[in-house]
Amino acid sequence: MLVISTCDADTDWTGTDLSIDEADKKEGSASLKDTVATPEAATVYNTIYNPTGTWDWSTKEHLLFWLKCDRASTAFTNATVLIFEGANWRYWNLTFLAGEWTAFKFLLLTGDAESGTPPNLALVNFIQIKFTAADTTAFYRKIDHVRVIVGSQGMIGDDYFMRL
């Protein structure tokens, strides 16, 4: 297992209005919260994790993380998670209910879409959680314990990931 971010601090994260929530988390001591208080319809809102350097995920199989939003995924034009290697990307659509933590597990080699040149998994340089607002209703999203694994290796904490 390779932990990308425990989300216990906002170091190397960017977003609209970031904070650390120690009361509402899935693993570790906190979750990362990004609040969008005054969204505009059809506007993209990103939460990005972009530390210095790159990750080598070439021997990993799955991307795992927790996500919670106070609005369901159907309240957005789209909700996705993307990985980037330079200008090359791959994304997966996110489906979730309002107000509930959802465990996500995605196969790194196949996504819902990707750039013309797929990302080189040996040189991944950032992760983006991207929501497009469908209206002007405020929302927040919380992210916790982002990691990549081989098979079922590193399935710590809630065993929900084992069933995905």
Secondary structure, DSSP 4 states (H G I P E B T S, - for coil): -EEEE--SS-TTEE-SSEEEESSS-SSTT-EEEEEESS--TT-EEEEEE--SS-B--TT--EEEEEEEESS-GGGEEEEEEEEEETTEEEEEE----TTS-EEEEEETT--SEE-SS---TTSB-EEEEEEEESSS--EEEEEEEEEEESTTTT--SSGGGGG-
